Amino acid sequence: MKKQNLGIILIVLGALMLILSYFADLVDYNFYNIGALLIIIAGIVTHIVMTKRS
């Protein structure tokens, strides 16, 4: 696995967490949604940094 794909993987993981929270009825729990949001933001930042370096 290339390190450049790490950002994309984090974005997809955060999106999957949000989708699963909808189906598992976890939408009302803010800590779960904030965690998914932070993972998505970390993925975006990681992708930008890795793209700039290569």
C-alpha positions in Angstrom: 0.0 0.0 0.0 1.3 3.4 -0.9 1.4 6.1 1.8 -0.3 8.4 -0.6 -3.5 6.4 -0.3 -3.6 6.9 3.5 -5.6 10.1 3.2 -8.2 8.6 0.9 -8.5 5.6 3.3 -9.2 7.9 6.2 -11.8 9.8 4.3 -13.6 6.6 3.3 -13.4 5.3 6.9 -15.0 8.4 8.3 -17.7 8.3 5.7 -18.4 4.7 6.5 -18.6 5.5 10.2 -21.3 8.2 9.4 -23.2 5.8 7.2 -23.1 3.0 9.8 -24.1 5.4 12.6 -27.3 6.2 10.6 -28.2 2.5 10.2 -27.2 1.6 13.8 -29.3 4.5 15.2 -26.2 6.3 16.6 -27.0 9.6 15.0 -28.0 11.2 18.4 -24.5 10.5 19.9 -22.4 13.5 19.2 -19.1 12.0 20.1 -19.5 9.4 17.4 -20.3 11.9 14.7 -17.5 14.3 15.9 -15.0 11.4 15.8 -16.0 10.6 12.2 -15.7 14.3 11.3 -12.3 14.5 12.7 -11.2 11.4 10.8 -12.5 12.9 7.6 -10.6 16.2 8.2 -7.4 14.3 9.1 -7.8 12.3 5.9 -8.2 15.5 3.8 -5.2 17.1 5.5 -3.1 14.0 5.1 -4.0 13.7 1.4 -3.1 17.3 0.7 0.3 17.0 2.6 1.2 13.7 0.9 0.2 15.1 -2.6 2.4 18.2 -2.0 5.4 16.2 -1.0 5.4 13.9 -4.1 
